[in-house]
């Protein structure tokens, strides 16, 4: 799972994205936080991932200061943290791809303060239910739900 916070330079608000690798890096959750602080970002990550904590093994973070308290997330989710090297966007390919998809809905110059939580959920729903060639034209939501069913059958 790769984690990244994303914001236009003029806004304190940002989107925190979680990308599930189980679906070949396409199923995602997004949350808007009011400030780029590790407390708010950590809270958003834990609330998004806690329902799936059994499946969360590793988290790959960007190198921003908002991930400074990553150890708390790892304790809460029983996961292991990794960090991408600075300026190595190829190490965060799925994140960069998601940035491009999000930019179709939220242009870079748009202030996050104008994006409602409802709009974030609508974007998340559209992206997770958009068929992908890489997934055999299944949607990320379908593949993610199938992976959850496989885990449920094993337990």
C-alpha positions in Angstrom: 0.0 0.0 0.0 1.4 3.4 -0.9 0.5 6.6 0.9 0.8 10.1 -0.2 -0.6 13.5 0.7 -1.4 15.8 -2.1 -2.2 19.5 -2.0 -1.9 22.6 -4.2 0.7 25.0 -2.8 -1.9 27.7 -1.9 -4.1 25.5 0.4 -3.6 24.1 3.8 -6.2 21.4 3.1 -5.1 18.3 1.3 -6.1 14.8 0.2 -4.6 11.7 1.9 -4.7 8.7 -0.5 -4.3 5.1 0.3 -3.8 2.7 -2.6 -4.4 -1.1 -2.1 -1.8 -3.2 -3.8 -4.0 -6.2 -3.6 -5.9 -4.8 -6.6 -2.7 -4.1 -8.5 -2.4 -0.6 -7.2 -5.8 0.8 -8.2 -8.3 0.5 -5.4 -8.0 3.7 -3.3 -9.5 5.7 -0.5 -9.2 9.4 -0.2 -9.8 11.7 2.8 -9.6 15.4 3.0 -7.7 16.8 6.1 -7.7 20.4 7.1 -3.9 20.7 7.7 -0.8 18.8 6.7 0.0 17.7 10.2 1.1 14.2 11.1 -1.7 14.0 13.7 -4.5 14.6 11.1 -2.8 12.6 8.4 -2.2 9.6 10.8 -5.8 9.8 11.9 -7.1 9.7 8.3 -4.9 6.8 7.4 -5.8 4.7 10.5 -9.6 5.4 10.0 -9.4 4.4 6.4 -7.3 1.2 7.0 -8.5 0.0 10.3 -11.3 -2.1 8.8 -8.7 -3.9 6.7 -6.0 -4.1 9.3 -5.8 -7.9 8.9 -4.8 -7.3 5.3 -2.4 -4.4 5.8 1.2 -5.8 6.0 3.3 -2.9 4.7 2.9 0.8 4.1 5.1 2.8 1.8 5.2 6.5 2.7 6.3 9.6 0.8 9.0 11.6 2.6 6.8 14.4 3.8 6.9 15.6 7.4 3.2 14.6 7.7 4.4 11.0 8.0 6.8 11.7 10.8 4.7 9.7 13.3 4.4 6.7 11.0 5.3 4.5 14.0 2.0 5.1 15.5 0.2 4.0 12.4 2.3 0.9 12.3 1.5 0.1 15.9 -2.2 0.7 15.3 -2.4 -1.5 12.1 0.4 -3.9 13.0 2.2 -3.0 9.8 5.8 -2.3 8.6 6.8 1.1 7.2 8.9 1.8 4.1 9.8 5.1 2.6 10.4 6.0 -1.1 13.6 7.8 -1.9 13.2 11.5 -2.4 12.6 12.5 -6.0 12.2 8.9 -7.1 8.7 9.1 -8.5 9.2 5.7 -10.3 9.2 4.1 -6.8 5.7 5.5 -6.4 4.2 4.7 -9.7 0.8 3.7 -8.5 0.6 7.0 -6.5 1.7 9.1 -9.5 -1.0 7.3 -11.6 -3.7 8.1 -8.9 -2.5 11.7 -8.9 -3.2 11.9 -12.6 -6.6 10.4 -12.2 -7.5 12.7 -9.3 -6.4 15.7 -11.4 -9.1 14.8 -13.9 -11.6 15.9 -11.2 -9.6 18.3 -9.1 -7.2 20.5 -11.2 -3.9 21.4 -9.5 -4.8 25.1 -9.1 -8.2 24.4 -7.4 -8.1 25.1 -3.7 -8.9 22.1 -1.6 -11.2 24.2 0.6 -13.6 24.3 -2.4 -13.8 20.5 -2.5 -16.5 19.0 -0.3 -16.2 15.6 1.5 -19.2 14.6 -0.7 -17.2 15.4 -3.8 -14.2 13.4 -2.5 -16.5 10.3 -2.0 -18.0 10.7 -5.5 -14.5 10.8 -7.0 -13.4 7.8 -5.0 -16.5 5.9 -6.0 -16.0 6.8 -9.7 -12.3 5.8 -9.7 -12.9 2.5 -7.8 -15.7 1.6 -10.2 -13.9 2.5 -13.4 -12.9 -0.7 -15.4 -9.1 -1.0 -15.9 -7.4 -2.8 -18.7 -4.7 -3.9 -16.3 -7.4 -5.7 -14.3 -8.9 -7.5 -17.2 -11.5 -4.8 -17.5 -12.8 -5.5 -14.0 -13.1 -2.5 -11.6 -10.7 -2.1 -8.7 -13.7 -2.4 -6.4 -14.6 -5.9 -7.9 -11.0 -7.1 -7.5 -10.6 -5.7 -4.0 -13.9 -7.3 -2.9 -12.9 -10.7 -4.4 -9.6 -10.5 -2.5 -11.5 -9.9 0.8 -13.8 -12.9 0.0 -10.7 -15.1 -0.5 -9.3 -14.0 2.9 -12.7 -14.6 4.6 -12.8 -18.2 3.2 -9.4 -18.9 4.6 -10.2 -17.9 8.1 
